[in-house]
Amino acid sequence: MVPMNLLRGADGPAVYALTGSWGVMAIEQARLEGPVQVAWSGEDDNFSGLPDPEQLQADPLAAYFHFTSNETIQGVQFSVEPDAGSVPLVCDASSDFLSRPIPVNRYGLIYACAQKNAGPAGVTIVLIHNDLVERCTDSLPGYLNYRKHIKANSLYNTPPAFGIYLVGLVARWLSEDMGGLEKMATINQEKSQLLYEMIDQSDGFYQGHARPECRSTMNVTFRLSDDRFEADFLAQAKSRNLVQLKGHRSVGGIRASIYNAMPREGVVALRDFMQDFLTQHG
Ligand SMILES: *Cc1c(COP(=O)(O)O)cnc(C)c1O
């Protein structure tokens, strides 16, 4: 929907920072609507890093600058927004939305599916700046036009009311029980740090995928020094009720997704298991 609304008929290209699998898919979709410029790509590095702000040059005429704040599959996460100058910043924040505070006024558009940190699948959250709403082209079918949704108060169609209600409960849990997004961010930092410390102190037995300065607080991705240990790692983990740790089929290895809903105790249990497994095999 982003390229349909903002790139169709625009004067300039859409610019993308390509930092992982979701970026690949976003670009594929954008090319259906207009010219795309890739301002930076981590592909040659197996998507283990992120651009320095100085490495980014967005064409000032660009329709928008798109980035993925957290690449869910590779486990690389921007700690600050890339600098796109005067070009509207568009972000796929699907896998870290509500995991930390962000300066919303720096963005032209933020989109996020709910099912990582915010609620059940079936809800998508879009925040769009008023200036960009004006650009949404009338050539689109109504449902695909952001302006139509806004005009109809997000009731253009019958929305999934129950899913939206759950997102409301999660938002209340975050603000009232967790004490706000600052607190949630600190907890998420601490959780991920437990695993990254384990990786860093394992003498290379565990090898983190993301470069240390780009590490995600949401998806901790790593390999075992010997791939032959992987099946055993997953089986033993499962016997301790530590499940869904297999990395995405496109990259392999191990991925611990530790979204808001994963309590610290769960991460500690994984860290302790990693220590035991290392003692056994290291
Ligand atoms: C999960 C995710 C999506 C959306 O996934 P759907 O299965 O299409 O809802 C998009 N972008 C990122 C970065 C994600 O993590």
The ligand as a Tripos MOL2 file, in Angstrom:
@<TRIPOS>MOLECULE
LIG
   15    15     1     0     0
SMALL
NO_CHARGES

@<TRIPOS>ATOM
      1 C1          6.1120  -10.0160   10.5810 C.3       1 LIG1
      2 C2          6.5730   -8.9050    9.7280 C.ar      1 LIG1
      3 C3          5.7900   -8.3750    8.6790 C.ar      1 LIG1
      4 C4          4.4020   -8.8400    8.3000 C.3       1 LIG1
      5 O1          4.1650  -10.1580    8.3210 O.3       1 LIG1
      6 P1          2.7700  -10.7140    7.7670 P.3       1 LIG1
      7 O2          2.9210  -12.1780    7.9750 O.co2     1 LIG1
      8 O3          2.7020  -10.3040    6.3430 O.co2     1 LIG1
      9 O4          1.7080  -10.0820    8.5970 O.co2     1 LIG1
     10 C5          6.3050   -7.3270    7.9440 C.ar      1 LIG1
     11 N1          7.5040   -6.7930    8.2160 N.ar      1 LIG1
     12 C6          8.2690   -7.2550    9.2190 C.ar      1 LIG1
     13 C7          9.5770   -6.5860    9.5030 C.3       1 LIG1
     14 C8          7.8300   -8.3170   10.0030 C.ar      1 LIG1
     15 O5          8.5780   -8.7730   11.0070 O.3       1 LIG1
@<TRIPOS>BOND
     1     1     2 1
     2     2     3 ar
     3     2    14 ar
     4     3     4 1
     5     3    10 ar
     6     4     5 1
     7     5     6 1
     8     6     7 2
     9     6     8 1
    10     6     9 1
    11    10    11 ar
    12    11    12 ar
    13    12    13 1
    14    12    14 ar
    15    14    15 1
@<TRIPOS>SUBSTRUCTURE
     1 LIG1         1 GROUP 0 **** ****
